[in-house]
Amino acid sequence: MGVPGRIVVREGEKIPSVDLNHAKLPDPVLEMFNCYHRRLDYLESEIKKLESRLKKDDAEDL
């Protein structure tokens, strides 16, 4: 018996255990990494737009 204990046999009948398919459980670390990756892609595209606008404004000032 482990802590916490669980029933494995009741009245001589084996009780099926909870079958967690661990390979299909969500990965919260991967989900957060993907979220950060999408955010980074978005911010990099915004930086490129701003740099392009700055170059355009600098060229107009000449």
C-alpha positions as protocol buffer text, in pm:
chain_id: "A"
residue {
  index: 1
  type: MET
  ca { x: 0 y: 0 z: 0 }
}
residue {
  index: 2
  type: GLY
  ca { x: 136 y: 337 z: -96 }
}
residue {
  index: 3
  type: VAL
  ca { x: 62 y: 680 z: 37 }
}
residue {
  index: 4
  type: PRO
  ca { x: -200 y: 774 z: -61 }
}
residue {
  index: 5
  type: GLY
  ca { x: -335 y: 420 z: -89 }
}
residue {
  index: 6
  type: ARG
  ca { x: -568 y: 316 z: -368 }
}
residue {
  index: 7
  type: ILE
  ca { x: -800 y: 21 z: -407 }
}
residue {
  index: 8
  type: VAL
  ca { x: -662 y: -249 z: -638 }
}
residue {
  index: 9
  type: VAL
  ca { x: -893 y: -539 z: -545 }
}
residue {
  index: 10
  type: ARG
  ca { x: -1255 y: -524 z: -425 }
}
residue {
  index: 11
  type: GLU
  ca { x: -1439 y: -843 z: -329 }
}
residue {
  index: 12
  type: GLY
  ca { x: -1183 y: -1049 z: -521 }
}
residue {
  index: 13
  type: GLU
  ca { x: -1222 y: -841 z: -839 }
}
residue {
  index: 14
  type: LYS
  ca { x: -931 y: -641 z: -970 }
}
residue {
  index: 15
  type: ILE
  ca { x: -1018 y: -273 z: -1000 }
}
residue {
  index: 16
  type: PRO
  ca { x: -886 y: -117 z: -1323 }
}
residue {
  index: 17
  type: SER
  ca { x: -635 y: 155 z: -1256 }
}
residue {
  index: 18
  type: VAL
  ca { x: -668 y: 502 z: -1392 }
}
residue {
  index: 19
  type: ASP
  ca { x: -509 y: 493 z: -1735 }
}
residue {
  index: 20
  type: LEU
  ca { x: -342 y: 825 z: -1793 }
}
residue {
  index: 21
  type: ASN
  ca { x: -187 y: 831 z: -2135 }
}
residue {
  index: 22
  type: HIS
  ca { x: 105 y: 1049 z: -2033 }
}
residue {
  index: 23
  type: ALA
  ca { x: 223 y: 1085 z: -2392 }
}
residue {
  index: 24
  type: LYS
  ca { x: -97 y: 1277 z: -2473 }
}
residue {
  index: 25
  type: LEU
  ca { x: -106 y: 1506 z: -2170 }
}
residue {
  index: 26
  type: PRO
  ca { x: -59 y: 1876 z: -2248 }
}
residue {
  index: 27
  type: ASP
  ca { x: 290 y: 2013 z: -2197 }
}
residue {
  index: 28
  type: PRO
  ca { x: 255 y: 2349 z: -2020 }
}
residue {
  index: 29
  type: VAL
  ca { x: 624 y: 2431 z: -2068 }
}
residue {
  index: 30
  type: LEU
  ca { x: 599 y: 2374 z: -2443 }
}
residue {
  index: 31
  type: GLU
  ca { x: 277 y: 2576 z: -2460 }
}
residue {
  index: 32
  type: MET
  ca { x: 445 y: 2868 z: -2282 }
}
residue {
  index: 33
  type: PHE
  ca { x: 751 y: 2838 z: -2508 }
}
residue {
  index: 34
  type: ASN
  ca { x: 524 y: 2850 z: -2814 }
}
residue {
  index: 35
  type: CYS
  ca { x: 348 y: 3156 z: -2670 }
}
residue {
  index: 36
  type: TYR
  ca { x: 682 y: 3332 z: -2616 }
}
residue {
  index: 37
  type: HIS
  ca { x: 793 y: 3233 z: -2965 }
}
residue {
  index: 38
  type: ARG
  ca { x: 480 y: 3384 z: -3124 }
}
residue {
  index: 39
  type: ARG
  ca { x: 526 y: 3700 z: -2917 }
}
residue {
  index: 40
  type: LEU
  ca { x: 891 y: 3726 z: -3018 }
}
residue {
  index: 41
  type: ASP
  ca { x: 799 y: 3687 z: -3387 }
}
residue {
  index: 42
  type: TYR
  ca { x: 538 y: 3962 z: -3350 }
}
residue {
  index: 43
  type: LEU
  ca { x: 777 y: 4199 z: -3173 }
}
residue {
  index: 44
  type: GLU
  ca { x: 1052 y: 4138 z: -3429 }
}
residue {
  index: 45
  type: SER
  ca { x: 811 y: 4223 z: -3711 }
}
residue {
  index: 46
  type: GLU
  ca { x: 709 y: 4543 z: -3530 }
}
residue {
  index: 47
  type: ILE
  ca { x: 1076 y: 4640 z: -3488 }
}
residue {
  index: 48
  type: LYS
  ca { x: 1136 y: 4586 z: -3861 }
}
residue {
  index: 49
  type: LYS
  ca { x: 838 y: 4809 z: -3943 }
}
residue {
  index: 50
  type: LEU
  ca { x: 966 y: 5084 z: -3713 }
}
residue {
  index: 51
  type: GLU
  ca { x: 1320 y: 5059 z: -3852 }
}
residue {
  index: 52
  type: SER
  ca { x: 1180 y: 5085 z: -4203 }
}
residue {
  index: 53
  type: ARG
  ca { x: 977 y: 5391 z: -4105 }
}
residue {
  index: 54
  type: LEU
  ca { x: 1285 y: 5553 z: -3946 }
}
residue {
  index: 55
  type: LYS
  ca { x: 1493 y: 5494 z: -4259 }
}
residue {
  index: 56
  type: LYS
  ca { x: 1216 y: 5642 z: -4472 }
}
residue {
  index: 57
  type: ASP
  ca { x: 1187 y: 5949 z: -4245 }
}
residue {
  index: 58
  type: ASP
  ca { x: 1566 y: 5995 z: -4244 }
}
residue {
  index: 59
  type: ALA
  ca { x: 1576 y: 5978 z: -4624 }
}
residue {
  index: 60
  type: GLU
  ca { x: 1303 y: 6242 z: -4649 }
}
residue {
  index: 61
  type: ASP
  ca { x: 1497 y: 6475 z: -4418 }
}
residue {
  index: 62
  type: LEU
  ca { x: 1794 y: 6477 z: -4654 }
}
